[in-house]
Amino acid sequence: MTIQLSPTLEKRVARIAKARGIQPKQLVEEAVRAYLKPQTPPRPETAARRELRALLRNKKKTVDFDAALHKARAYARQMEDDNAEFIERAAKRYAKTVDVPQP
């Protein structure tokens, strides 16, 4: 049987064969043999593996803590700005009901 390779692929095969110290023909035979080797049947799935897959399906995505903290702080600042008037009124009402010691 004759196999024709592109010039680029032929150069790569020759380079790899030379590095291994074998003939290019032997390298091509090994590659074809490895390609045609019968595939091993899949291993049966164990109970532990099934349980692990189930746990991974329900796992929460990993969150970048710094990015989440930045987002939460920005949201808190926005909420404070949006409700500044209400917070000020509530603080004044609370100050009237609590005895604050005078300096």
TIGU-637728 format. One record per atom (N, C-alpha, C, O): residue number from 1; residue in one letter; chain; atom name; x, y, z. Coordinates in Angstrom, 3 decimals. Layout:
BEGIN
{rec NUM a A CA {X Y Z}}
...
This chain:
BEGIN
{rec 1 m A N {0.850 -1.175 0.000}}
{rec 1 m A CA {0.000 0.000 0.000}}
{rec 1 m A C {0.895 1.236 0.000}}
{rec 1 m A O {1.949 1.258 0.636}}
{rec 2 t A N {0.465 2.241 -0.708}}
{rec 2 t A CA {1.216 3.483 -0.770}}
{rec 2 t A C {0.371 4.594 -0.157}}
{rec 2 t A O {-0.804 4.760 -0.486}}
{rec 3 i A N {0.991 5.344 0.735}}
{rec 3 i A CA {0.311 6.485 1.356}}
{rec 3 i A C {1.040 7.732 0.912}}
{rec 3 i A O {2.260 7.830 1.041}}
{rec 4 q A N {0.283 8.690 0.385}}
{rec 4 q A CA {0.893 9.934 -0.074}}
{rec 4 q A C {0.594 11.016 0.965}}
{rec 4 q A O {-0.560 11.237 1.332}}
{rec 5 l A N {1.638 11.678 1.428}}
{rec 5 l A CA {1.512 12.736 2.420}}
{rec 5 l A C {1.777 14.080 1.769}}
{rec 5 l A O {2.493 14.166 0.771}}
{rec 6 s A N {1.207 15.113 2.327}}
{rec 6 s A CA {1.502 16.453 1.841}}
{rec 6 s A C {2.967 16.765 2.176}}
{rec 6 s A O {3.519 16.173 3.103}}
{rec 7 p A N {3.596 17.673 1.445}}
{rec 7 p A CA {5.001 17.983 1.720}}
{rec 7 p A C {5.248 18.439 3.167}}
{rec 7 p A O {6.259 18.080 3.772}}
{rec 8 t A N {4.346 19.207 3.697}}
{rec 8 t A CA {4.491 19.683 5.065}}
{rec 8 t A C {4.419 18.523 6.052}}
{rec 8 t A O {5.242 18.424 6.962}}
{rec 9 l A N {3.439 17.654 5.872}}
{rec 9 l A CA {3.285 16.504 6.760}}
{rec 9 l A C {4.457 15.532 6.592}}
{rec 9 l A O {4.912 14.927 7.563}}
{rec 10 e A N {4.934 15.389 5.378}}
{rec 10 e A CA {6.069 14.506 5.133}}
{rec 10 e A C {7.316 15.013 5.874}}
{rec 10 e A O {8.075 14.223 6.436}}
{rec 11 k A N {7.516 16.319 5.867}}
{rec 11 k A CA {8.657 16.902 6.594}}
{rec 11 k A C {8.514 16.679 8.094}}
{rec 11 k A O {9.491 16.361 8.772}}
{rec 12 r A N {7.306 16.843 8.612}}
{rec 12 r A CA {7.084 16.621 10.043}}
{rec 12 r A C {7.353 15.178 10.429}}
{rec 12 r A O {7.980 14.907 11.453}}
{rec 13 v A N {6.872 14.240 9.597}}
{rec 13 v A CA {7.099 12.816 9.865}}
{rec 13 v A C {8.592 12.523 9.844}}
{rec 13 v A O {9.097 11.823 10.722}}
{rec 14 a A N {9.305 13.050 8.854}}
{rec 14 a A CA {10.748 12.813 8.754}}
{rec 14 a A C {11.474 13.381 9.968}}
{rec 14 a A O {12.380 12.739 10.499}}
{rec 15 r A N {11.086 14.586 10.419}}
{rec 15 r A CA {11.723 15.217 11.568}}
{rec 15 r A C {11.497 14.407 12.848}}
{rec 15 r A O {12.427 14.202 13.628}}
{rec 16 i A N {10.273 13.952 13.058}}
{rec 16 i A CA {9.950 13.185 14.267}}
{rec 16 i A C {10.634 11.823 14.232}}
{rec 16 i A O {11.142 11.352 15.250}}
{rec 17 a A N {10.647 11.191 13.058}}
{rec 17 a A CA {11.293 9.888 12.928}}
{rec 17 a A C {12.796 10.005 13.200}}
{rec 17 a A O {13.382 9.149 13.863}}
{rec 18 k A N {13.406 11.058 12.689}}
{rec 18 k A CA {14.838 11.278 12.916}}
{rec 18 k A C {15.124 11.497 14.399}}
{rec 18 k A O {16.109 10.985 14.931}}
{rec 19 a A N {14.256 12.259 15.062}}
{rec 19 a A CA {14.438 12.511 16.493}}
{rec 19 a A C {14.318 11.215 17.300}}
{rec 19 a A O {14.993 11.047 18.315}}
{rec 20 r A N {13.459 10.306 16.845}}
{rec 20 r A CA {13.288 9.015 17.536}}
{rec 20 r A C {14.332 7.986 17.118}}
{rec 20 r A O {14.509 6.965 17.782}}
{rec 21 g A N {15.013 8.257 16.028}}
{rec 21 g A CA {16.029 7.330 15.540}}
{rec 21 g A C {15.446 6.141 14.790}}
{rec 21 g A O {16.000 5.042 14.837}}
{rec 22 i A N {14.332 6.356 14.101}}
{rec 22 i A CA {13.704 5.283 13.320}}
{rec 22 i A C {13.441 5.781 11.906}}
{rec 22 i A O {13.594 6.968 11.615}}
{rec 23 q A N {13.046 4.868 11.037}}
{rec 23 q A CA {12.715 5.222 9.657}}
{rec 23 q A C {11.326 5.871 9.624}}
{rec 23 q A O {10.459 5.503 10.417}}
{rec 24 p A N {11.107 6.825 8.721}}
{rec 24 p A CA {9.781 7.438 8.592}}
{rec 24 p A C {8.688 6.399 8.339}}
{rec 24 p A O {7.560 6.550 8.807}}
{rec 25 k A N {9.030 5.344 7.596}}
{rec 25 k A CA {8.062 4.278 7.302}}
{rec 25 k A C {7.564 3.637 8.597}}
{rec 25 k A O {6.373 3.359 8.740}}
{rec 26 q A N {8.486 3.402 9.543}}
{rec 26 q A CA {8.100 2.789 10.814}}
{rec 26 q A C {7.175 3.712 11.618}}
{rec 26 q A O {6.225 3.251 12.251}}
{rec 27 l A N {7.463 5.018 11.587}}
{rec 27 l A CA {6.626 5.977 12.318}}
{rec 27 l A C {5.209 5.992 11.757}}
{rec 27 l A O {4.239 6.023 12.514}}
{rec 28 v A N {5.088 5.969 10.429}}
{rec 28 v A CA {3.761 5.967 9.804}}
{rec 28 v A C {3.025 4.678 10.158}}
{rec 28 v A O {1.828 4.709 10.439}}
{rec 29 e A N {3.737 3.534 10.146}}
{rec 29 e A CA {3.107 2.260 10.517}}
{rec 29 e A C {2.613 2.293 11.958}}
{rec 29 e A O {1.509 1.831 12.246}}
{rec 30 e A N {3.425 2.836 12.867}}
{rec 30 e A CA {3.012 2.943 14.277}}
{rec 30 e A C {1.762 3.813 14.418}}
{rec 30 e A O {0.842 3.494 15.171}}
{rec 31 a A N {1.755 4.918 13.672}}
{rec 31 a A CA {0.614 5.831 13.756}}
{rec 31 a A C {-0.661 5.170 13.246}}
{rec 31 a A O {-1.718 5.298 13.864}}
{rec 32 v A N {-0.566 4.470 12.132}}
{rec 32 v A CA {-1.741 3.800 11.571}}
{rec 32 v A C {-2.204 2.683 12.509}}
{rec 32 v A O {-3.403 2.510 12.728}}
{rec 33 r A N {-1.253 1.927 13.061}}
{rec 33 r A CA {-1.585 0.847 13.986}}
{rec 33 r A C {-2.291 1.410 15.234}}
{rec 33 r A O {-3.281 0.844 15.699}}
{rec 34 a A N {-1.779 2.518 15.766}}
{rec 34 a A CA {-2.390 3.135 16.945}}
{rec 34 a A C {-3.791 3.667 16.623}}
{rec 34 a A O {-4.698 3.606 17.453}}
{rec 35 y A N {-3.950 4.189 15.397}}
{rec 35 y A CA {-5.249 4.721 14.991}}
{rec 35 y A C {-6.289 3.617 14.850}}
{rec 35 y A O {-7.454 3.805 15.201}}
{rec 36 l A N {-5.862 2.462 14.333}}
{rec 36 l A CA {-6.780 1.357 14.083}}
{rec 36 l A C {-6.920 0.404 15.268}}
{rec 36 l A O {-7.671 -0.567 15.189}}
{rec 37 k A N {-6.210 0.665 16.362}}
{rec 37 k A CA {-6.275 -0.207 17.532}}
{rec 37 k A C {-7.700 -0.233 18.069}}
{rec 37 k A O {-8.350 0.808 18.163}}
{rec 38 p A N {-8.190 -1.423 18.423}}
{rec 38 p A CA {-9.568 -1.482 18.934}}
{rec 38 p A C {-9.700 -0.664 20.216}}
{rec 38 p A O {-8.829 -0.676 21.086}}
{rec 39 q A N {-10.792 0.026 20.292}}
{rec 39 q A CA {-11.008 0.869 21.463}}
{rec 39 q A C {-11.466 0.019 22.628}}
{rec 39 q A O {-12.192 -0.961 22.460}}
{rec 40 t A N {-11.027 0.412 23.814}}
{rec 40 t A CA {-11.430 -0.323 25.009}}
{rec 40 t A C {-12.862 0.054 25.360}}
{rec 40 t A O {-13.254 1.211 25.214}}
{rec 41 p A N {-13.630 -0.900 25.815}}
{rec 41 p A CA {-15.017 -0.572 26.175}}
{rec 41 p A C {-15.032 0.347 27.397}}
{rec 41 p A O {-14.135 0.282 28.238}}
{rec 42 p A N {-16.035 1.188 27.490}}
{rec 42 p A CA {-16.099 2.095 28.632}}
{rec 42 p A C {-16.271 1.308 29.934}}
{rec 42 p A O {-16.944 0.278 29.983}}
{rec 43 r A N {-15.634 1.834 30.986}}
{rec 43 r A CA {-15.746 1.172 32.284}}
{rec 43 r A C {-17.142 1.407 32.851}}
{rec 43 r A O {-17.733 2.463 32.624}}
{rec 44 p A N {-17.670 0.434 33.584}}
{rec 44 p A CA {-18.985 0.645 34.188}}
{rec 44 p A C {-18.898 1.742 35.246}}
{rec 44 p A O {-17.910 1.866 35.969}}
{rec 45 e A N {-19.953 2.518 35.309}}
{rec 45 e A CA {-19.969 3.635 36.245}}
{rec 45 e A C {-20.279 3.126 37.654}}
{rec 45 e A O {-21.248 2.396 37.861}}
{rec 46 t A N {-19.459 3.514 38.602}}
{rec 46 t A CA {-19.655 3.078 39.978}}
{rec 46 t A C {-20.676 3.971 40.668}}
{rec 46 t A O {-21.016 5.048 40.177}}
{rec 47 a A N {-21.153 3.509 41.802}}
{rec 47 a A CA {-22.124 4.287 42.571}}
{rec 47 a A C {-21.498 5.601 43.039}}
{rec 47 a A O {-22.155 6.642 43.050}}
{rec 48 a A N {-20.230 5.540 43.421}}
{rec 48 a A CA {-19.550 6.759 43.869}}
{rec 48 a A C {-19.459 7.780 42.747}}
{rec 48 a A O {-19.639 8.975 42.978}}
{rec 49 r A N {-19.176 7.310 41.517}}
{rec 49 r A CA {-19.084 8.207 40.376}}
{rec 49 r A C {-20.446 8.831 40.065}}
{rec 49 r A O {-20.530 10.023 39.768}}
{rec 50 r A N {-21.525 8.017 40.135}}
{rec 50 r A CA {-22.875 8.556 39.902}}
{rec 50 r A C {-23.219 9.609 40.948}}
{rec 50 r A O {-23.801 10.643 40.621}}
{rec 51 e A N {-22.861 9.351 42.206}}
{rec 51 e A CA {-23.149 10.307 43.268}}
{rec 51 e A C {-22.363 11.605 43.053}}
{rec 51 e A O {-22.885 12.699 43.269}}
{rec 52 l A N {-21.123 11.471 42.631}}
{rec 52 l A CA {-20.307 12.652 42.366}}
{rec 52 l A C {-20.895 13.473 41.228}}
{rec 52 l A O {-20.944 14.700 41.312}}
{rec 53 r A N {-21.343 12.809 40.165}}
{rec 53 r A CA {-21.976 13.533 39.051}}
{rec 53 r A C {-23.228 14.279 39.518}}
{rec 53 r A O {-23.458 15.419 39.114}}
{rec 54 a A N {-24.039 13.637 40.371}}
{rec 54 a A CA {-25.250 14.278 40.878}}
{rec 54 a A C {-24.888 15.502 41.713}}
{rec 54 a A O {-25.553 16.534 41.616}}
{rec 55 l A N {-23.859 15.401 42.519}}
{rec 55 l A CA {-23.435 16.542 43.334}}
{rec 55 l A C {-22.926 17.682 42.462}}
{rec 55 l A O {-23.202 18.850 42.736}}
{rec 56 l A N {-22.179 17.343 41.407}}
{rec 56 l A CA {-21.645 18.381 40.530}}
{rec 56 l A C {-22.741 19.081 39.735}}
{rec 56 l A O {-22.612 20.261 39.410}}
{rec 57 r A N {-23.824 18.362 39.418}}
{rec 57 r A CA {-24.936 18.990 38.688}}
{rec 57 r A C {-25.577 20.090 39.514}}
{rec 57 r A O {-26.018 21.102 38.969}}
{rec 58 n A N {-25.633 19.896 40.836}}
{rec 58 n A CA {-26.311 20.858 41.703}}
{rec 58 n A C {-25.359 21.858 42.349}}
{rec 58 n A O {-25.788 22.700 43.138}}
{rec 59 k A N {-24.087 21.773 42.025}}
{rec 59 k A CA {-23.090 22.651 42.639}}
{rec 59 k A C {-23.282 24.078 42.148}}
{rec 59 k A O {-23.527 24.323 40.967}}
{rec 60 k A N {-23.163 25.011 43.087}}
{rec 60 k A CA {-23.239 26.409 42.694}}
{rec 60 k A C {-21.957 26.789 41.975}}
{rec 60 k A O {-20.891 26.234 42.242}}
{rec 61 k A N {-22.070 27.730 41.072}}
{rec 61 k A CA {-20.900 28.191 40.356}}
{rec 61 k A C {-19.993 28.947 41.316}}
{rec 61 k A O {-20.463 29.612 42.240}}
{rec 62 t A N {-18.695 28.838 41.087}}
{rec 62 t A CA {-17.726 29.538 41.914}}
{rec 62 t A C {-17.827 31.026 41.623}}
{rec 62 t A O {-17.872 31.449 40.468}}
{rec 63 v A N {-17.861 31.813 42.696}}
{rec 63 v A CA {-18.001 33.256 42.552}}
{rec 63 v A C {-16.678 33.915 42.926}}
{rec 63 v A O {-16.049 33.547 43.918}}
{rec 64 d A N {-16.273 34.867 42.143}}
{rec 64 d A CA {-15.091 35.645 42.466}}
{rec 64 d A C {-15.450 36.539 43.644}}
{rec 64 d A O {-16.274 37.443 43.511}}
{rec 65 f A N {-14.829 36.286 44.808}}
{rec 65 f A CA {-15.206 36.976 46.035}}
{rec 65 f A C {-15.009 38.482 45.906}}
{rec 65 f A O {-15.879 39.252 46.313}}
{rec 66 d A N {-13.887 38.912 45.349}}
{rec 66 d A CA {-13.628 40.348 45.235}}
{rec 66 d A C {-14.659 41.036 44.343}}
{rec 66 d A O {-15.122 42.133 44.656}}
{rec 67 a A N {-15.011 40.400 43.250}}
{rec 67 a A CA {-15.997 40.991 42.343}}
{rec 67 a A C {-17.373 41.046 43.005}}
{rec 67 a A O {-18.105 42.023 42.844}}
{rec 68 a A N {-17.725 39.986 43.755}}
{rec 68 a A CA {-19.017 39.968 44.445}}
{rec 68 a A C {-19.057 41.035 45.526}}
{rec 68 a A O {-20.079 41.695 45.709}}
{rec 69 l A N {-17.946 41.209 46.247}}
{rec 69 l A CA {-17.883 42.229 47.295}}
{rec 69 l A C {-18.018 43.624 46.696}}
{rec 69 l A O {-18.742 44.466 47.229}}
{rec 70 h A N {-17.326 43.866 45.595}}
{rec 70 h A CA {-17.414 45.165 44.926}}
{rec 70 h A C {-18.841 45.444 44.471}}
{rec 70 h A O {-19.343 46.558 44.623}}
{rec 71 k A N {-19.487 44.429 43.914}}
{rec 71 k A CA {-20.865 44.582 43.439}}
{rec 71 k A C {-21.813 44.862 44.610}}
{rec 71 k A O {-22.707 45.701 44.504}}
{rec 72 a A N {-21.611 44.156 45.721}}
{rec 72 a A CA {-22.470 44.351 46.894}}
{rec 72 a A C {-22.285 45.746 47.486}}
{rec 72 a A O {-23.256 46.395 47.877}}
{rec 73 r A N {-21.038 46.202 47.551}}
{rec 73 r A CA {-20.793 47.557 48.081}}
{rec 73 r A C {-21.398 48.621 47.176}}
{rec 73 r A O {-21.972 49.594 47.664}}
{rec 74 a A N {-21.278 48.449 45.876}}
{rec 74 a A CA {-21.867 49.420 44.940}}
{rec 74 a A C {-23.385 49.438 45.097}}
{rec 74 a A O {-24.004 50.501 45.059}}
{rec 75 y A N {-23.981 48.263 45.272}}
{rec 75 y A CA {-25.431 48.184 45.460}}
{rec 75 y A C {-25.838 48.865 46.771}}
{rec 75 y A O {-26.850 49.566 46.818}}
{rec 76 a A N {-25.048 48.659 47.841}}
{rec 76 a A CA {-25.352 49.278 49.135}}
{rec 76 a A C {-25.253 50.802 49.043}}
{rec 76 a A O {-26.088 51.518 49.597}}
{rec 77 r A N {-24.230 51.293 48.340}}
{rec 77 r A CA {-24.106 52.755 48.169}}
{rec 77 r A C {-25.296 53.311 47.406}}
{rec 77 r A O {-25.817 54.374 47.747}}
{rec 78 q A N {-25.727 52.595 46.375}}
{rec 78 q A CA {-26.869 53.059 45.591}}
{rec 78 q A C {-28.137 53.075 46.435}}
{rec 78 q A O {-28.922 54.020 46.367}}
{rec 79 m A N {-28.335 52.016 47.236}}
{rec 79 m A CA {-29.510 51.964 48.110}}
{rec 79 m A C {-29.481 53.103 49.125}}
{rec 79 m A O {-30.511 53.715 49.407}}
{rec 80 e A N {-28.300 53.387 49.672}}
{rec 80 e A CA {-28.187 54.482 50.647}}
{rec 80 e A C {-28.497 55.824 49.987}}
{rec 80 e A O {-29.194 56.658 50.564}}
{rec 81 d A N {-27.980 56.026 48.781}}
{rec 81 d A CA {-28.270 57.271 48.063}}
{rec 81 d A C {-29.756 57.394 47.738}}
{rec 81 d A O {-30.334 58.472 47.871}}
{rec 82 d A N {-30.375 56.294 47.314}}
{rec 82 d A CA {-31.788 56.315 46.954}}
{rec 82 d A C {-32.681 56.579 48.164}}
{rec 82 d A O {-33.743 57.186 48.030}}
{rec 83 n A N {-32.253 56.123 49.351}}
{rec 83 n A CA {-33.084 56.228 50.545}}
{rec 83 n A C {-32.525 57.194 51.580}}
{rec 83 n A O {-32.862 57.089 52.759}}
{rec 84 a A N {-31.683 58.126 51.168}}
{rec 84 a A CA {-31.031 59.042 52.104}}
{rec 84 a A C {-32.051 59.875 52.880}}
{rec 84 a A O {-31.899 60.080 54.085}}
{rec 85 e A N {-33.062 60.341 52.210}}
{rec 85 e A CA {-34.067 61.178 52.872}}
{rec 85 e A C {-34.801 60.377 53.948}}
{rec 85 e A O {-34.994 60.873 55.058}}
{rec 86 f A N {-35.209 59.157 53.638}}
{rec 86 f A CA {-35.905 58.317 54.611}}
{rec 86 f A C {-34.998 58.001 55.802}}
{rec 86 f A O {-35.446 58.034 56.948}}
{rec 87 i A N {-33.732 57.697 55.535}}
{rec 87 i A CA {-32.787 57.373 56.611}}
{rec 87 i A C {-32.622 58.573 57.539}}
{rec 87 i A O {-32.573 58.411 58.758}}
{rec 88 e A N {-32.537 59.761 56.978}}
{rec 88 e A CA {-32.380 60.978 57.788}}
{rec 88 e A C {-33.604 61.213 58.676}}
{rec 88 e A O {-33.466 61.533 59.856}}
{rec 89 r A N {-34.793 61.055 58.106}}
{rec 89 r A CA {-36.013 61.239 58.913}}
{rec 89 r A C {-36.110 60.189 60.018}}
{rec 89 r A O {-36.488 60.505 61.146}}
{rec 90 a A N {-35.771 58.946 59.695}}
{rec 90 a A CA {-35.839 57.885 60.697}}
{rec 90 a A C {-34.827 58.119 61.804}}
{rec 90 a A O {-35.115 57.847 62.970}}
{rec 91 a A N {-33.657 58.614 61.464}}
{rec 91 a A CA {-32.628 58.894 62.473}}
{rec 91 a A C {-33.096 60.004 63.415}}
{rec 91 a A O {-32.849 59.930 64.619}}
{rec 92 k A N {-33.768 61.031 62.887}}
{rec 92 k A CA {-34.277 62.127 63.731}}
{rec 92 k A C {-35.382 61.621 64.653}}
{rec 92 k A O {-35.422 61.982 65.829}}
{rec 93 r A N {-36.291 60.777 64.120}}
{rec 93 r A CA {-37.349 60.212 64.950}}
{rec 93 r A C {-36.772 59.353 66.064}}
{rec 93 r A O {-37.237 59.417 67.203}}
{rec 94 y A N {-35.769 58.557 65.746}}
{rec 94 y A CA {-35.150 57.678 66.741}}
{rec 94 y A C {-34.435 58.506 67.807}}
{rec 94 y A O {-34.475 58.161 68.988}}
{rec 95 a A N {-33.783 59.592 67.400}}
{rec 95 a A CA {-33.064 60.445 68.353}}
{rec 95 a A C {-34.028 61.077 69.350}}
{rec 95 a A O {-33.653 61.327 70.496}}
{rec 96 k A N {-35.265 61.340 68.931}}
{rec 96 k A CA {-36.255 61.951 69.842}}
{rec 96 k A C {-36.726 60.934 70.878}}
{rec 96 k A O {-37.074 61.313 71.997}}
{rec 97 t A N {-36.741 59.652 70.524}}
{rec 97 t A CA {-37.260 58.646 71.455}}
{rec 97 t A C {-36.199 58.113 72.395}}
{rec 97 t A O {-36.548 57.484 73.394}}
{rec 98 v A N {-34.955 58.325 72.135}}
{rec 98 v A CA {-33.886 57.800 72.961}}
{rec 98 v A C {-33.214 58.945 73.690}}
{rec 98 v A O {-32.961 59.998 73.105}}
{rec 99 d A N {-32.927 58.744 74.957}}
{rec 99 d A CA {-32.219 59.781 75.713}}
{rec 99 d A C {-30.740 59.700 75.364}}
{rec 99 d A O {-30.043 58.748 75.711}}
{rec 100 v A N {-30.299 60.715 74.678}}
{rec 100 v A CA {-28.899 60.789 74.300}}
{rec 100 v A C {-28.202 61.660 75.328}}
{rec 100 v A O {-28.590 62.813 75.514}}
{rec 101 p A N {-27.171 61.135 76.010}}
{rec 101 p A CA {-26.498 61.938 77.023}}
{rec 101 p A C {-25.847 63.172 76.388}}
{rec 101 p A O {-25.230 63.096 75.325}}
{rec 102 q A N {-26.002 64.290 77.064}}
{rec 102 q A CA {-25.432 65.542 76.591}}
{rec 102 q A C {-23.995 65.669 77.110}}
{rec 102 q A O {-23.738 65.347 78.270}}
{rec 103 p A N {-23.092 66.113 76.313}}
{rec 103 p A CA {-21.697 66.263 76.783}}
{rec 103 p A C {-21.498 67.428 77.723}}
{rec 103 p A O {-20.382 67.663 78.187}}
